[in-house]
Amino acid sequence: AKWGSHGHYEVIAFSPDSPQEAFDLTIRCFNFAEKYRVPVVLLASETVGHSAGKVVVPSEDEIELIDRKKL
């Protein structure tokens, strides 16, 4: 999130440590973006991007999604 803010506002950012956490945090980023109506940054490092690991994808019913409320 370099140059993302000059301190005038808070930025929501997540940084995963594993491929599984990257998957889980991606869902969480979308939920936070919908809830707070702001961009959310997923700071994935090169290490996580090039690593291999088992990712457990839950069924669609098990994934919690936040619906955007209309103003």
N, CA, C and O atoms as a CHARMM CRD file, in Angstrom:
* protein
*
  284
    1    1 ALA  N      0.83400  -1.18800   0.00000 PROA 1      0.00000
    2    1 ALA  CA     0.00000   0.00000   0.00000 PROA 1      0.00000
    3    1 ALA  C      0.87400   1.24600   0.00000 PROA 1      0.00000
    4    1 ALA  O      0.52300   2.25300   0.61500 PROA 1      0.00000
    5    2 LYS  N      1.99100   1.18300  -0.67500 PROA 2      0.00000
    6    2 LYS  CA     2.88500   2.33300  -0.75800 PROA 2      0.00000
    7    2 LYS  C      2.17400   3.47100  -1.47900 PROA 2      0.00000
    8    2 LYS  O      1.54600   3.26000  -2.51600 PROA 2      0.00000
    9    3 TRP  N      2.27400   4.65300  -0.93900 PROA 3      0.00000
   10    3 TRP  CA     1.62500   5.86300  -1.43500 PROA 3      0.00000
   11    3 TRP  C      0.10200   5.76300  -1.39100 PROA 3      0.00000
   12    3 TRP  O     -0.57800   6.49400  -2.11000 PROA 3      0.00000
   13    4 GLY  N     -0.43600   4.89100  -0.57800 PROA 4      0.00000
   14    4 GLY  CA    -1.89000   4.73900  -0.48900 PROA 4      0.00000
   15    4 GLY  C     -2.55600   5.85500   0.28600 PROA 4      0.00000
   16    4 GLY  O     -3.70200   6.20300   0.00100 PROA 4      0.00000
   17    5 SER  N     -1.87100   6.41900   1.25100 PROA 5      0.00000
   18    5 SER  CA    -2.46700   7.45200   2.08500 PROA 5      0.00000
   19    5 SER  C     -1.37400   8.37700   2.60100 PROA 5      0.00000
   20    5 SER  O     -0.23600   7.96200   2.81900 PROA 5      0.00000
   21    6 HSD  N     -1.74000   9.62000   2.78800 PROA 6      0.00000
   22    6 HSD  CA    -0.82100  10.58500   3.38200 PROA 6      0.00000
   23    6 HSD  C     -1.20400  10.85700   4.82600 PROA 6      0.00000
   24    6 HSD  O     -0.82000  11.87900   5.39400 PROA 6      0.00000
   25    7 GLY  N     -1.96400   9.93800   5.42000 PROA 7      0.00000
   26    7 GLY  CA    -2.33100  10.06700   6.81700 PROA 7      0.00000
   27    7 GLY  C     -3.66200  10.74100   7.05700 PROA 7      0.00000
   28    7 GLY  O     -4.03600  10.97400   8.20700 PROA 7      0.00000
   29    8 HSD  N     -4.38400  11.06000   5.99700 PROA 8      0.00000
   30    8 HSD  CA    -5.66900  11.73800   6.14500 PROA 8      0.00000
   31    8 HSD  C     -6.80400  10.76800   6.46300 PROA 8      0.00000
   32    8 HSD  O     -7.87600  11.18800   6.90000 PROA 8      0.00000
   33    9 TYR  N     -6.57800   9.50700   6.25300 PROA 9      0.00000
   34    9 TYR  CA    -7.60800   8.50500   6.50300 PROA 9      0.00000
   35    9 TYR  C     -6.94400   7.15800   6.76000 PROA 9      0.00000
   36    9 TYR  O     -5.76800   6.95600   6.45600 PROA 9      0.00000
   37   10 GLU  N     -7.71400   6.25300   7.32100 PROA 10     0.00000
   38   10 GLU  CA    -7.21800   4.90400   7.61000 PROA 10     0.00000
   39   10 GLU  C     -7.40100   4.01400   6.38000 PROA 10     0.00000
   40   10 GLU  O     -8.34000   4.20200   5.60600 PROA 10     0.00000
   41   11 VAL  N     -6.51000   3.05400   6.20700 PROA 11     0.00000
   42   11 VAL  CA    -6.57600   2.11100   5.09900 PROA 11     0.00000
   43   11 VAL  C     -6.70000   0.70500   5.67000 PROA 11     0.00000
   44   11 VAL  O     -5.97000   0.33700   6.59000 PROA 11     0.00000
   45   12 ILE  N     -7.62600  -0.08100   5.12400 PROA 12     0.00000
   46   12 ILE  CA    -7.77100  -1.47700   5.54100 PROA 12     0.00000
   47   12 ILE  C     -6.85900  -2.31200   4.65100 PROA 12     0.00000
   48   12 ILE  O     -6.98700  -2.29300   3.42700 PROA 12     0.00000
   49   13 ALA  N     -5.94100  -3.04400   5.27100 PROA 13     0.00000
   50   13 ALA  CA    -5.00100  -3.87200   4.51800 PROA 13     0.00000
   51   13 ALA  C     -4.76300  -5.18000   5.25800 PROA 13     0.00000
   52   13 ALA  O     -4.67100  -5.20800   6.48500 PROA 13     0.00000
   53   14 PHE  N     -4.66500  -6.25700   4.49700 PROA 14     0.00000
   54   14 PHE  CA    -4.38000  -7.58000   5.04000 PROA 14     0.00000
   55   14 PHE  C     -3.15300  -8.13200   4.33200 PROA 14     0.00000
   56   14 PHE  O     -2.92900  -7.84600   3.15600 PROA 14     0.00000
   57   15 SER  N     -2.35200  -8.92700   5.04900 PROA 15     0.00000
   58   15 SER  CA    -1.14800  -9.51400   4.47800 PROA 15     0.00000
   59   15 SER  C     -1.09200 -11.00000   4.82900 PROA 15     0.00000
   60   15 SER  O     -0.84100 -11.35200   5.98100 PROA 15     0.00000
   61   16 PRO  N     -1.32400 -11.87200   3.84800 PROA 16     0.00000
   62   16 PRO  CA    -1.32400 -13.31000   4.12500 PROA 16     0.00000
   63   16 PRO  C      0.08400 -13.87600   4.27800 PROA 16     0.00000
   64   16 PRO  O      1.05200 -13.34200   3.73800 PROA 16     0.00000
   65   17 ASP  N      0.17000 -14.97600   5.03200 PROA 17     0.00000
   66   17 ASP  CA     1.44400 -15.67000   5.24000 PROA 17     0.00000
   67   17 ASP  C      1.51500 -17.00700   4.51300 PROA 17     0.00000
   68   17 ASP  O      2.56600 -17.64900   4.49500 PROA 17     0.00000
   69   18 SER  N      0.40200 -17.43200   3.91200 PROA 18     0.00000
   70   18 SER  CA     0.36500 -18.72600   3.23200 PROA 18     0.00000
   71   18 SER  C     -0.68700 -18.67100   2.12600 PROA 18     0.00000
   72   18 SER  O     -1.52700 -17.77200   2.11700 PROA 18     0.00000
   73   19 PRO  N     -0.64800 -19.62700   1.19100 PROA 19     0.00000
   74   19 PRO  CA    -1.68100 -19.66800   0.16100 PROA 19     0.00000
   75   19 PRO  C     -3.09400 -19.82500   0.74600 PROA 19     0.00000
   76   19 PRO  O     -4.03800 -19.21500   0.24500 PROA 19     0.00000
   77   20 GLN  N     -3.24000 -20.63300   1.79400 PROA 20     0.00000
   78   20 GLN  CA    -4.55400 -20.80600   2.41700 PROA 20     0.00000
   79   20 GLN  C     -5.04200 -19.48500   3.01100 PROA 20     0.00000
   80   20 GLN  O     -6.20200 -19.10800   2.84900 PROA 20     0.00000
   81   21 GLU  N     -4.14000 -18.79500   3.69700 PROA 21     0.00000
   82   21 GLU  CA    -4.52400 -17.52000   4.29600 PROA 21     0.00000
   83   21 GLU  C     -4.82000 -16.48300   3.21100 PROA 21     0.00000
   84   21 GLU  O     -5.67200 -15.61700   3.41400 PROA 21     0.00000
   85   22 ALA  N     -4.14200 -16.54900   2.07400 PROA 22     0.00000
   86   22 ALA  CA    -4.43100 -15.63800   0.96400 PROA 22     0.00000
   87   22 ALA  C     -5.85400 -15.85100   0.46500 PROA 22     0.00000
   88   22 ALA  O     -6.56700 -14.88600   0.19100 PROA 22     0.00000
   89   23 PHE  N     -6.26700 -17.10100   0.34700 PROA 23     0.00000
   90   23 PHE  CA    -7.63400 -17.40400  -0.07500 PROA 23     0.00000
   91   23 PHE  C     -8.63700 -16.87700   0.94300 PROA 23     0.00000
   92   23 PHE  O     -9.60300 -16.20400   0.58400 PROA 23     0.00000
   93   24 ASP  N     -8.40200 -17.18900   2.21600 PROA 24     0.00000
   94   24 ASP  CA    -9.32500 -16.76900   3.27600 PROA 24     0.00000
   95   24 ASP  C     -9.39900 -15.24800   3.39100 PROA 24     0.00000
   96   24 ASP  O    -10.48200 -14.69100   3.57000 PROA 24     0.00000
   97   25 LEU  N     -8.25900 -14.57900   3.28800 PROA 25     0.00000
   98   25 LEU  CA    -8.25000 -13.12200   3.41100 PROA 25     0.00000
   99   25 LEU  C     -8.85300 -12.42800   2.19800 PROA 25     0.00000
  100   25 LEU  O     -9.35800 -11.31200   2.31800 PROA 25     0.00000
  101   26 THR  N     -8.81000 -13.06700   1.03500 PROA 26     0.00000
  102   26 THR  CA    -9.46200 -12.49100  -0.14000 PROA 26     0.00000
  103   26 THR  C    -10.95900 -12.36500   0.10200 PROA 26     0.00000
  104   26 THR  O    -11.56100 -11.34100  -0.22100 PROA 26     0.00000
  105   27 ILE  N    -11.55500 -13.40000   0.66600 PROA 27     0.00000
  106   27 ILE  CA   -12.98100 -13.34600   1.00500 PROA 27     0.00000
  107   27 ILE  C    -13.22600 -12.26400   2.05000 PROA 27     0.00000
  108   27 ILE  O    -14.18500 -11.49800   1.95600 PROA 27     0.00000
  109   28 ARG  N    -12.35300 -12.21300   3.03900 PROA 28     0.00000
  110   28 ARG  CA   -12.49700 -11.21100   4.10300 PROA 28     0.00000
  111   28 ARG  C    -12.34900  -9.79000   3.54600 PROA 28     0.00000
  112   28 ARG  O    -13.05200  -8.87900   3.98100 PROA 28     0.00000
  113   29 CYS  N    -11.44100  -9.60100   2.58800 PROA 29     0.00000
  114   29 CYS  CA   -11.27000  -8.28400   1.96400 PROA 29     0.00000
  115   29 CYS  C    -12.55000  -7.83200   1.27000 PROA 29     0.00000
  116   29 CYS  O    -12.96600  -6.68200   1.41000 PROA 29     0.00000
  117   30 PHE  N    -13.17000  -8.73400   0.52500 PROA 30     0.00000
  118   30 PHE  CA   -14.42200  -8.37700  -0.14100 PROA 30     0.00000
  119   30 PHE  C    -15.50100  -8.03000   0.87500 PROA 30     0.00000
  120   30 PHE  O    -16.26000  -7.08200   0.67300 PROA 30     0.00000
  121   31 ASN  N    -15.57700  -8.79000   1.96600 PROA 31     0.00000
  122   31 ASN  CA   -16.57600  -8.50900   2.99900 PROA 31     0.00000
  123   31 ASN  C    -16.33900  -7.15000   3.65800 PROA 31     0.00000
  124   31 ASN  O    -17.28800  -6.40100   3.89100 PROA 31     0.00000
  125   32 PHE  N    -15.08800  -6.83200   3.95800 PROA 32     0.00000
  126   32 PHE  CA   -14.78300  -5.53000   4.55700 PROA 32     0.00000
  127   32 PHE  C    -15.08800  -4.39900   3.57800 PROA 32     0.00000
  128   32 PHE  O    -15.59800  -3.35300   3.97800 PROA 32     0.00000
  129   33 ALA  N    -14.77800  -4.60400   2.29600 PROA 33     0.00000
  130   33 ALA  CA   -15.06400  -3.58000   1.29000 PROA 33     0.00000
  131   33 ALA  C    -16.56500  -3.32600   1.18400 PROA 33     0.00000
  132   33 ALA  O    -16.99300  -2.18000   1.04900 PROA 33     0.00000
  133   34 GLU  N    -17.35800  -4.38300   1.24300 PROA 34     0.00000
  134   34 GLU  CA   -18.81100  -4.22300   1.19300 PROA 34     0.00000
  135   34 GLU  C    -19.34300  -3.57100   2.46100 PROA 34     0.00000
  136   34 GLU  O    -20.22100  -2.71100   2.39400 PROA 34     0.00000
  137   35 LYS  N    -18.82600  -3.96800   3.60500 PROA 35     0.00000
  138   35 LYS  CA   -19.32000  -3.45600   4.88400 PROA 35     0.00000
  139   35 LYS  C    -18.98800  -1.97300   5.06700 PROA 35     0.00000
  140   35 LYS  O    -19.84900  -1.18200   5.45500 PROA 35     0.00000
  141   36 TYR  N    -17.73900  -1.60200   4.78600 PROA 36     0.00000
  142   36 TYR  CA   -17.29900  -0.23100   5.03400 PROA 36     0.00000
  143   36 TYR  C    -17.29600   0.64600   3.78700 PROA 36     0.00000
  144   36 TYR  O    -17.06200   1.85200   3.87700 PROA 36     0.00000
  145   37 ARG  N    -17.55700   0.04400   2.61700 PROA 37     0.00000
  146   37 ARG  CA   -17.62800   0.76200   1.34000 PROA 37     0.00000
  147   37 ARG  C    -16.35400   1.54600   1.03700 PROA 37     0.00000
  148   37 ARG  O    -16.39600   2.71200   0.64400 PROA 37     0.00000
  149   38 VAL  N    -15.24600   0.88800   1.22800 PROA 38     0.00000
  150   38 VAL  CA   -13.93700   1.47000   0.92100 PROA 38     0.00000
  151   38 VAL  C    -13.08700   0.40500   0.22600 PROA 38     0.00000
  152   38 VAL  O    -13.35500  -0.78700   0.37400 PROA 38     0.00000
  153   39 PRO  N    -12.07000   0.81500  -0.52700 PROA 39     0.00000
  154   39 PRO  CA   -11.15500  -0.17300  -1.08700 PROA 39     0.00000
  155   39 PRO  C    -10.37200  -0.87300   0.02800 PROA 39     0.00000
  156   39 PRO  O    -10.00500  -0.25100   1.02500 PROA 39     0.00000
  157   40 VAL  N    -10.12800  -2.14600  -0.14800 PROA 40     0.00000
  158   40 VAL  CA    -9.35200  -2.93200   0.81300 PROA 40     0.00000
  159   40 VAL  C     -8.16600  -3.53400   0.06400 PROA 40     0.00000
  160   40 VAL  O     -8.31900  -4.04000  -1.04800 PROA 40     0.00000
  161   41 VAL  N     -6.99700  -3.47600   0.67000 PROA 41     0.00000
  162   41 VAL  CA    -5.76200  -3.91900   0.02400 PROA 41     0.00000
  163   41 VAL  C     -5.34900  -5.28300   0.57000 PROA 41     0.00000
  164   41 VAL  O     -5.32800  -5.49700   1.78200 PROA 41     0.00000
  165   42 LEU  N     -5.02100  -6.20300  -0.33900 PROA 42     0.00000
  166   42 LEU  CA    -4.44900  -7.49100   0.04000 PROA 42     0.00000
  167   42 LEU  C     -2.97000  -7.43900  -0.33500 PROA 42     0.00000
  168   42 LEU  O     -2.62300  -7.49200  -1.51500 PROA 42     0.00000
  169   43 LEU  N     -2.11200  -7.33500   0.65700 PROA 43     0.00000
  170   43 LEU  CA    -0.67100  -7.19900   0.43600 PROA 43     0.00000
  171   43 LEU  C     -0.02800  -8.58100   0.38700 PROA 43     0.00000
  172   43 LEU  O      0.41500  -9.10300   1.41100 PROA 43     0.00000
  173   44 ALA  N      0.02100  -9.16200  -0.78700 PROA 44     0.00000
  174   44 ALA  CA     0.61500 -10.48900  -0.93200 PROA 44     0.00000
  175   44 ALA  C      2.09000 -10.34100  -1.29800 PROA 44     0.00000
  176   44 ALA  O      2.43200  -9.61400  -2.23000 PROA 44     0.00000
  177   45 SER  N      2.94200 -11.01800  -0.57500 PROA 45     0.00000
  178   45 SER  CA     4.37800 -10.94700  -0.84900 PROA 45     0.00000
  179   45 SER  C      4.74700 -11.91500  -1.96900 PROA 45     0.00000
  180   45 SER  O      3.97100 -12.80100  -2.32800 PROA 45     0.00000
  181   46 GLU  N      5.93900 -11.72700  -2.50800 PROA 46     0.00000
  182   46 GLU  CA     6.42600 -12.62200  -3.55700 PROA 46     0.00000
  183   46 GLU  C      6.55800 -14.04700  -3.03000 PROA 46     0.00000
  184   46 GLU  O      6.31600 -15.00900  -3.76000 PROA 46     0.00000
  185   47 THR  N      6.93600 -14.17700  -1.78200 PROA 47     0.00000
  186   47 THR  CA     7.09700 -15.50100  -1.17600 PROA 47     0.00000
  187   47 THR  C      5.78300 -16.26900  -1.18600 PROA 47     0.00000
  188   47 THR  O      5.75000 -17.44700  -1.54000 PROA 47     0.00000
  189   48 VAL  N      4.71100 -15.60800  -0.80200 PROA 48     0.00000
  190   48 VAL  CA     3.39600 -16.26300  -0.79900 PROA 48     0.00000
  191   48 VAL  C      2.93500 -16.51900  -2.23000 PROA 48     0.00000
  192   48 VAL  O      2.33900 -17.55800  -2.51800 PROA 48     0.00000
  193   49 GLY  N      3.20900 -15.57500  -3.12500 PROA 49     0.00000
  194   49 GLY  CA     2.78900 -15.72300  -4.51600 PROA 49     0.00000
  195   49 GLY  C      3.45700 -16.88100  -5.23700 PROA 49     0.00000
  196   49 GLY  O      2.85000 -17.49800  -6.11200 PROA 49     0.00000
  197   50 HSD  N      4.69300 -17.18300  -4.88100 PROA 50     0.00000
  198   50 HSD  CA     5.42900 -18.26300  -5.53900 PROA 50     0.00000
  199   50 HSD  C      5.41200 -19.57000  -4.75300 PROA 50     0.00000
  200   50 HSD  O      5.94300 -20.57900  -5.21600 PROA 50     0.00000
  201   51 SER  N      4.81400 -19.55700  -3.58200 PROA 51     0.00000
  202   51 SER  CA     4.80300 -20.78400  -2.77800 PROA 51     0.00000
  203   51 SER  C      3.68000 -21.71500  -3.22500 PROA 51     0.00000
  204   51 SER  O      2.68600 -21.28900  -3.81300 PROA 51     0.00000
  205   52 ALA  N      3.86500 -22.96600  -2.93300 PROA 52     0.00000
  206   52 ALA  CA     2.85600 -23.97500  -3.24100 PROA 52     0.00000
  207   52 ALA  C      2.36000 -24.55700  -1.92900 PROA 52     0.00000
  208   52 ALA  O      3.12900 -24.77200  -0.99200 PROA 52     0.00000
  209   53 GLY  N      1.09500 -24.80100  -1.88400 PROA 53     0.00000
  210   53 GLY  CA     0.52200 -25.37200  -0.67400 PROA 53     0.00000
  211   53 GLY  C     -0.90400 -25.79600  -0.92300 PROA 53     0.00000
  212   53 GLY  O     -1.53200 -25.38800  -1.90100 PROA 53     0.00000
  213   54 LYS  N     -1.39400 -26.59800  -0.04900 PROA 54     0.00000
  214   54 LYS  CA    -2.75800 -27.08400  -0.16100 PROA 54     0.00000
  215   54 LYS  C     -3.71300 -25.98000   0.28900 PROA 54     0.00000
  216   54 LYS  O     -3.54100 -25.38700   1.35400 PROA 54     0.00000
  217   55 VAL  N     -4.71800 -25.71800  -0.53800 PROA 55     0.00000
  218   55 VAL  CA    -5.74200 -24.72800  -0.20300 PROA 55     0.00000
  219   55 VAL  C     -7.08000 -25.44900  -0.12400 PROA 55     0.00000
  220   55 VAL  O     -7.53900 -26.04800  -1.09700 PROA 55     0.00000
  221   56 VAL  N     -7.68700 -25.38300   1.03300 PROA 56     0.00000
  222   56 VAL  CA    -8.99400 -26.00600   1.24100 PROA 56     0.00000
  223   56 VAL  C    -10.06100 -24.97900   0.88900 PROA 56     0.00000
  224   56 VAL  O    -10.19400 -23.95000   1.55200 PROA 56     0.00000
  225   57 VAL  N    -10.81900 -25.27100  -0.16200 PROA 57     0.00000
  226   57 VAL  CA   -11.88900 -24.37700  -0.59400 PROA 57     0.00000
  227   57 VAL  C    -13.19800 -24.89700  -0.01700 PROA 57     0.00000
  228   57 VAL  O    -13.63800 -25.99300  -0.36600 PROA 57     0.00000
  229   58 PRO  N    -13.82500 -24.11600   0.86700 PROA 58     0.00000
  230   58 PRO  CA   -15.07800 -24.57600   1.46200 PROA 58     0.00000
  231   58 PRO  C    -16.21000 -24.53400   0.44200 PROA 58     0.00000
  232   58 PRO  O    -16.10300 -23.89100  -0.60200 PROA 58     0.00000
  233   59 SER  N    -17.28300 -25.22500   0.76200 PROA 59     0.00000
  234   59 SER  CA   -18.44200 -25.19200  -0.12600 PROA 59     0.00000
  235   59 SER  C    -19.04200 -23.78800  -0.11400 PROA 59     0.00000
  236   59 SER  O    -18.78600 -22.99400   0.79100 PROA 59     0.00000
  237   60 GLU  N    -19.82800 -23.50700  -1.11600 PROA 60     0.00000
  238   60 GLU  CA   -20.42000 -22.17400  -1.25200 PROA 60     0.00000
  239   60 GLU  C    -21.25800 -21.78700  -0.03600 PROA 60     0.00000
  240   60 GLU  O    -21.30500 -20.61600   0.33900 PROA 60     0.00000
  241   61 ASP  N    -21.90900 -22.75400   0.57200 PROA 61     0.00000
  242   61 ASP  CA   -22.74800 -22.48800   1.74300 PROA 61     0.00000
  243   61 ASP  C    -21.92700 -22.12900   2.97900 PROA 61     0.00000
  244   61 ASP  O    -22.42800 -21.44800   3.87400 PROA 61     0.00000
  245   62 GLU  N    -20.68800 -22.57200   3.03900 PROA 62     0.00000
  246   62 GLU  CA   -19.83700 -22.32200   4.20400 PROA 62     0.00000
  247   62 GLU  C    -19.11700 -20.97700   4.15000 PROA 62     0.00000
  248   62 GLU  O    -18.56600 -20.52900   5.15600 PROA 62     0.00000
  249   63 ILE  N    -19.11700 -20.33300   2.98800 PROA 63     0.00000
  250   63 ILE  CA   -18.43500 -19.04900   2.84600 PROA 63     0.00000
  251   63 ILE  C    -19.38400 -17.94000   3.27600 PROA 63     0.00000
  252   63 ILE  O    -20.48200 -17.79800   2.73800 PROA 63     0.00000
  253   64 GLU  N    -18.94400 -17.16000   4.25400 PROA 64     0.00000
  254   64 GLU  CA   -19.76800 -16.06100   4.75300 PROA 64     0.00000
  255   64 GLU  C    -19.54500 -14.82500   3.88300 PROA 64     0.00000
  256   64 GLU  O    -18.42500 -14.32700   3.76600 PROA 64     0.00000
  257   65 LEU  N    -20.62800 -14.34100   3.27700 PROA 65     0.00000
  258   65 LEU  CA   -20.55900 -13.14500   2.45000 PROA 65     0.00000
  259   65 LEU  C    -21.46300 -12.07500   3.03400 PROA 65     0.00000
  260   65 LEU  O    -22.57000 -12.36400   3.48800 PROA 65     0.00000
  261   66 ILE  N    -20.99300 -10.85600   3.01900 PROA 66     0.00000
  262   66 ILE  CA   -21.77700  -9.73400   3.52300 PROA 66     0.00000
  263   66 ILE  C    -22.45200  -9.06000   2.33900 PROA 66     0.00000
  264   66 ILE  O    -21.79400  -8.70100   1.36300 PROA 66     0.00000
  265   67 ASP  N    -23.76500  -8.89100   2.42800 PROA 67     0.00000
  266   67 ASP  CA   -24.50300  -8.18400   1.38600 PROA 67     0.00000
  267   67 ASP  C    -24.43400  -6.69100   1.64600 PROA 67     0.00000
  268   67 ASP  O    -24.56700  -6.23700   2.78300 PROA 67     0.00000
  269   68 ARG  N    -24.22800  -5.94400   0.59400 PROA 68     0.00000
  270   68 ARG  CA   -24.17300  -4.48800   0.72900 PROA 68     0.00000
  271   68 ARG  C    -25.57600  -3.95800   1.00000 PROA 68     0.00000
  272   68 ARG  O    -26.53600  -4.30800   0.31200 PROA 68     0.00000
  273   69 LYS  N    -25.67100  -3.11600   2.00800 PROA 69     0.00000
  274   69 LYS  CA   -26.94900  -2.48600   2.31700 PROA 69     0.00000
  275   69 LYS  C    -27.11900  -1.26100   1.43600 PROA 69     0.00000
  276   69 LYS  O    -26.17400  -0.50700   1.20400 PROA 69     0.00000
  277   70 LYS  N    -28.33200  -1.07700   0.95300 PROA 70     0.00000
  278   70 LYS  CA   -28.61200   0.09400   0.12900 PROA 70     0.00000
  279   70 LYS  C    -28.84000   1.29500   1.02400 PROA 70     0.00000
  280   70 LYS  O    -29.44900   1.18900   2.08900 PROA 70     0.00000
  281   71 LEU  N    -28.34900   2.42500   0.58300 PROA 71     0.00000
  282   71 LEU  CA   -28.51100   3.65300   1.36900 PROA 71     0.00000
  283   71 LEU  C    -29.88700   4.23500   1.19800 PROA 71     0.00000
  284   71 LEU  O    -30.19700   5.27000   1.78700 PROA 71     0.00000
